[in-house]
Amino acid sequence: MFWKNFKINIGGELVGGFESQKELRLGKDFKLIDGSTLSIKLAQNGIAPELQILKDGQALEGSATAPETRLKTAYGIVLFLGGLNLVMAVIAYKKK
């Protein structure tokens, strides 16, 4: 299904990859040219899978595990639920 033959390229160079979703769920560490370590793993976060990408134990900017990305996601959920509540309140008010 998804996540088959998953390849990691940095600067046009192949760093490594995963053959299957099962292998990606187990995760792998890759040594980079600069001596740092890139850790990649597919984790289940709530109802949706989350691709965790860490460089030397720190979340990469823009990845699903980065604090900014998590904050944006939470903000979007709060706005969506607030809007949904507003729509439901208007519908309930009109039915009176």
N, C-alpha and C positions, 0 to 999 in steps of 0.2 A: 504494500500500500504506500504510505508516505515514508519518507526518510530512508529510502533505499539508495544505495550507492552514493552516500553523502560524502562530498569531497570538501576539504578545507584548503583554500588557496590564499596566500598572503603575498601581495605584490606580484601576482602572476605566477608564483611558484607553488607547487603542490606540497603541502605540509603533511597531509595524511588524509584519512577518511574512515568511513564506516560502511560495511557491507549491508547491514540490516538495522532495523529499528531496535531489535533486541540488543545488538552490540552497542548501539548508541545509548540505550538506557543504562548499560553498564558503565559507559563513559571511558575516556582515554585521556592521557596526558601526552602532549607533544612538545619536544624541545625545539625552541626556535633558534635561529642563527645568532641572535643577540644574547643567548644564554638563558632567556626567560622560559617559563613553562606555560603553555596554553592548555587549559583543561576544558573539555567539552563533554557535556552529558545531557541527555534528554530526561527531564524529571516531570513528574505529574504534580502540578500545582493547582489544586482545586479540581475543576472539571476539564481544564485544558492542559495539554502538554506544554512544557516550557523548555526552551533550549538554553541551558546554562553555559555561558562562555566566560571563563575566568583566565586572567593573565597574572601569574604569580599570586593566585588567591584572591585577586581583586576583580570585581565585575567590570567587563569592558563597557565603555560608554556606548549607549544605544542598544545594548543587549537586553534581553528580557529580565535579567537579574540586576541590572543597574538601578540604583535608587531613583534616579530621575524618571526612568521608564515605569517603574512601579508606581511612583507618585502620579504620573500622567494617567496611567490606567485606572488608579483609584479615583482620581478626579473625574475622569470620564464616566465611571460607573455611578458616582454620586450625582453628577449632572443628569444622567439618563434616568435614574430613579426619581430624582426631584421632578423632572419633566413629566414622567409617567404619573406621579402622584398628582401633579397639577391637572393633567388631562382627565384623570379619573375624578377629581374633585369637581371639575366643570361639568362633566357628564352627570354626576350625582346631583349637582345643584339644578341642572336643567330638568331632571326627572321629577323634581318636587312640584 
